[in-house]
Amino acid sequence: MSSIDIHGVGMTSQRTRERLVQRLREGGIDNAKVIEAMRSTPRHLFMEEALAHRAYEDTALPIGYGQTISQPYIVARMTQALLAHGNPRRVLEVGTGSGYQAAVLAQLVDQVYTVERIKPLLLRAQKLFRQLRLRNILSAHLDGAIGWREHAPYDAIITTAAPEVVPEELLQQLAPNGILVIPVGLSGEQELRVIVRQGDTSQYDEEVIERVRFVPLVSGTTSA
C-alpha cells in the first residue's frame, strides 16, 4: 500500500487484530465481508501514536477536537446494517472524523463520499486515504447536517454523530429504496436507527437496532 506501517507490531499486530475480530463475531457480526474489512483496516493508523497500543481494543478513543474514533463493534454493526438491505454502490458518510469508518466502507462499496466539519481532522484523514491508496473516497469540508447535495442521491447514508432528530436534508438525499443508518437522540438517550426509503416515495420504514453513545451532530464548519 505505502511506506507506512499497516501491519503493526506488538499491541497493533495481526494477532491482536484477530482477537478483536473474534470479539466482533461473538457480538453478532456475521457478515463475512464486514469481518474481512475490519480485519484488514489498520485502525492504529487512524489515531494518535500515543494511543496506538489501544487501537484493537473494542472501545471508542479520543482523536482530538472533542471527537472520538468509534468503537470497532459499532463501526461493524453500522456497516453490517447498511449492507443488510442490498449492495449500495454510492454511500455518503456524515462525519469523517479519523477516517476509520470511511476506510472500512471503501473496501465494500464502489464510492464513498464523506464530509467533515472540523478541517484539521479532515486534512489528517485525507492524508491517510492517500497513503492507503483508498482512491474511491471523495471528501470535503462541509456541514454534515445538510449532507452533500452535489453528489446526491445516495444508495446509503451513514452518520457518525448523533442529531437530536433525523435531518430532513439527509432523507431527501436518499435514492429510491435508499437506507440511512443513524444514531439519534440526546446524549445518554441515543438509538441507532435504520431508515429505509419506500421506493421513490416520501415514506420510510424505520427500525431501532441498538442503544448507542455518539458525539452530537453539530451544524456549521470550523477551520480549527
Stockholm file with secondary structure:
# STOCKHOLM 1.0

chainA/1-224         MSSIDIHGVGMTSQRTRERLVQRLREGGIDNAKVIEAMRSTPRHLFMEEALAHRAYEDTALPIGYGQTISQPYIVARMTQALLAHGNPRRVLEVGTGSGYQAAVLAQLVDQVYTVERIKPLLLRAQKLFRQLRLRNILSAHLDGAIGWREHAPYDAIITTAAPEVVPEELLQQLAPNGILVIPVGLSGEQELRVIVRQGDTSQYDEEVIERVRFVPLVSGTTSA
#=GR chainA/1-224 SS CCSSCSSCCGGGSHHHHHHHHHHHHHTTCCCHHHHHHHHHSCGGGGSCGGGGGGTTSSSCEEEETTEEECCHHHHHHHHHHHHTTCCCSEEEEECCTTSHHHHHHHTTSSEEEEEESBHHHHHHHHHHHHHTTCTTEEEEECCGGGCCGGGCCEEEEEESSBCSSCCHHHHHTEEEEEEEEEEESSTTSEEEEEEEECTTSSCEEEEEEEEECCCBCCCSCBCC
#=GC SS_cons         CCSSCSSCCGGGSHHHHHHHHHHHHHTTCCCHHHHHHHHHSCGGGGSCGGGGGGTTSSSCEEEETTEEECCHHHHHHHHHHHHTTCCCSEEEEECCTTSHHHHHHHTTSSEEEEEESBHHHHHHHHHHHHHTTCTTEEEEECCGGGCCGGGCCEEEEEESSBCSSCCHHHHHTEEEEEEEEEEESSTTSEEEEEEEECTTSSCEEEEEEEEECCCBCCCSCBCC
//
